[in-house]
């Protein structure tokens, strides 16, 4: 049981880390690592009925109803990643962006090997679902940036929208925040503000109370988190119903969506001063191109071997 929880925690770490990166979806990690349906169905159970159980039968019954142990272990990993793995990943992307995205690209390509076996059969309906998913994924990848403002209601709905990356494989919540113009404010400034505040609290330093900017950033994080919780519960209920009643079609669309979103993690790209991204074919005479290709192959191999190991056990 300890081994199972350890690997669940690692999956949560991976989900939280990649969900912070524009173009990569934490939902894709959940899907590839085999915890997607458990995650959706467990979150779905956080509703009026489960809270009625909490007040009538006690916390233990509520905890069992919502699969509490599973959720706590996974989301402990997600939260821990923001202050550990994601910080390391931020540094790696800053220093070795091409190689890191090559690895991500390979892992997502390799994930199709895993996802293929979740499709019961390729029919006309599932083929249409894949095409729809690819179309939507490509549309999102090539969307232009829009500055929607930073009012309280916008920040709240930013949380609702961004958490979709944790629930919908192939849809990057961080990338959607970039499109809205709020990525730096929420995913960098406010998270850093929380980190520094926690450090100061541990040192019994309360000077941040007089820091207007710090308090504003903490308010932003609170609104964003509230929106994320609402979005998490709302989206999980929708997706749980879809997986229950239209599993093949839903998975087909997810497969297509992941394929379409591959553009977002294509390693060779340029970004102009206003944030628009253009893709290009690499120069094969450069050593860094072949290192990146090697990382892509490593990413593919890693996911395929991980899937085979999981099936073996």
N, C-alpha and C positions, 0 to 999 in steps of 0.2 A: 504493500500500500504506500509506503514511503517513497518507493521508486516511482510509482505512478504519479504521485503528487509532485515529485521533483520534476518529472518531464512535463507535467501540466504547467508548472511554474515557468519552466523554460519556454514553453509555447506562449505563455502570457508575456514574458520578456520580449520575445521576438515580435509579437503582435504590437506591443506598445512602442518598440523601437522603430519598426518600419512605418507605423502609422504616422509618425512624426515627419516622415520624408515625403515631400511632394512627388506624386507619381506612383507611390507604392501603397498598397492597401493592407491594413491589419487583417481585414476579412479574408484576403487571399491566403495569408498565413494560417488562419483558422481552418479554412477550407482544405488546404494542402495537408495540414497536420492531422486532419481527421476529427477535429472537435467542433466543427461548424454547426452541425444540427443540434448537438448537445448544448452548445452555447445559446443558440436561438431559442430552443425549447425551454431552457432553464430561465432565461431572462423573461420570456413570455409569462412565466408563472408568477412574476412579481406583479400582482394585480389586486383588485378588490377582494377576490376570494381568498388569496393568500394572507392578506392583512386581516381579514375576518378570522382566519385560523389563528393568527398571531394573538388576537385579543380574546378569543374564546378557548383555545387549546394550549396557548403558551408558545414561547420562542422555539422550543425544540421541534414542535410540529411544523411551525412556520419554516424553520431551517431545513427540515427534510422535504417539505413541499416544494421549495424553490431550488432544490439541489444546491443548498448553501455552500457545502464544502467545495464543490466543483467551482462555483462562481468566485468564492473567496481566493482559492489558490490561483485561478487564472488571472483575476483582476489585481491580485497582489503582485503578480509578475508584470502586468501592464503598468501599474503605478510605479513599481520599483524601476522600471526601464527608463522612466522620464528623468530619474536622478542618477542613473548609472550607465546602462547599455546605450541609451539614446545619446548621452553626452559623448561617449566614446565614438559612436557612429557619426555624430555631428562632426567630430574632429577628423575622422577618416574620410568623410565626404569632402570636407574642406581641403584636405591634403591630397587625397587620392580619389577624387570623384569619378573619374573614368573607370577605374578598376572596380570600385564598389558597385556602380551601376551595371557594370558587366556581369558581376556576380549575381545581382538581383535579376537581371534580364534572363540569365541562364536558369535560375531557380524557378522563375515563372514559366519559362518554356518547358522545363522539366516537370512542372506541376500538371501539364496536360496529360502526361503519362498516367498520373494518379487520377485525374478528373475523368479521363476516358472510361475507366471502369465503373464510375458512378452513374454513367448513362446506360440504362438498361438495353437500349437499342437505338440505332440511328434511323429515325423515321422522318417523314416530311414535316411533322409538327416540331420535332427537335431541331431539324435543320433550319426551319424558319426562326426558331428561338435563338439559335447560334448566330444567324445573320443579323437579327434585331440587336442582339447583345454587342456584336462587333460594331455595328453602325453607331450605337449609342456611345460605346467606349471611344471610338475615333472622334465623334463629335465633341465629347468632353475634353479629349486630349488637345484638340485644336481650338478650343474656345478662347476668346479674348478676355483680358483682365478688366474687371469693373470695380471701381471704388464705390461701395454701397454705404459708406459712413461707419460711425462707431457709436451710435446711440445705444441705449440699454437694450431696446427691443431687437436691434440688429445683432448685438453681441449674443443675446439669448438664442436667436434663431441660427446664428453661426454655429453654436453648440449642437443644435438639432441637426444641421446639415453636415457638420464635420464628423459627427459620430457615425454617419452612414458608412464611412470608410472602415469602421470596425465591424460593421454588420454586412455590408455589401462587398463581396470579393470583386476586386478590379476597380473599385471606385475609391480614389484617394481623398480622404477628408482634408488632408493638408493641402492637396492641390486645389480643392474647392475653396479653401480659405485664401489661397494665393489669388484665385480668380476674383474673389470678393475684395481683395486688398487688405485683409485683416490677419494674414499669416504671422508677420513679425510681431504685431501687437499681442496676439494671443499665444502663439506657440513659442515665442522667444522671450519677449519682454515680461509678460505676466508670469510665465513659468519661472523665469530667473528671479522675479520679485518674490515669489513664494519661497524659492530656495533660500534667498538671502534673509528673508523674514524668519524662516524656521531656524536658521543658524543663529540669528540674533536672539530669538526666544530661548534657545538652549543656553545662551550666554547671559540670560536675564537682561538683555539689552532691549529696551522698549522705545528707543528714540524714533523708530519708524512711524510711531503714532502721529508724529508731527510732520512726517514727510507726505505731502499732498500727492505727489506723483506715485509713490509707493502704494498708498491707500487706493488710488484710482486703479492701478494695475491689479491689485488684489480684488477689487470689486469686479473688474473685467473678468478675472479668472472664476469668481463665484458665479457670475451670470452665465458664463460659457459652460461651466460644469453643470449648472442647473438645466440648461438647454440640452446638454449631452445626455443627462439622465432621462429626461422626458423623451428625447429622440430615440434613445436606446430601447426603452420599453415599448414605444409606439411602433418602431420599425420591426422589432423582434416579433411582435404579435402578427403583423402583416406577413412577414416572411415565413413564420411558423405555419400559418394557414396555407400559404402557397406551397410550401414543401410537403404538407400533409395531403393536399388535394390535387396538386399539379406538379408533382416532384420532378418528372422527366423534363417537362417544359421549363420549369424554374431553373433546374441545373443547366439546361441547354443555354438559357439566356445568360446565366452566370459564366459559363464557359466562353461564350461569345464576348461577353463584357471584359473578361480577363484578357482575351486575345486582342480586343480593340485597345485596351489600356496599355498594352506592351509598348506602344509608341511613347508613352509617358516616361518609360524607363530605358528607352533606347540610349545607349551610352554616348554615342557621338552626336552632340547637339551644341548649338550656339544660342546664347540668350542676349538680346539687345538691351539697350538702356531702359526701355519701357516694359521689359519682362516678356516680350514675345520670343518664342523658341522656334528655331529652325533646325531640322535634322539634316545630316549629311553622311555620305559613305566615307568610311575611314581610309586613310592612306596606308596601304599595306606594306609600304617600304619602311614604316616606323616600327621600332621595337615595342612602343607602348600599345600599338594596335594589336600585336600578337599576344602581349601580356593580357590585354582585355579579352581577346578571344579565348585564351586559356582559362581565364576566370569564368567566362560564359560556360565553357565545357565543364568546369569544376562545379558550377551551380547546378547544371543539368544532372550531372552524375550524383551529386549530393542528395537531391530530392528523390531520384529514382532508387538509390540505395536505401534511403531512409524509409521509403514506401515498402520496399521488399523486406526490410528488417522488421517493420511493423506488422506485415502480414505473416512473417515467420513466427513472431511471438504471439 
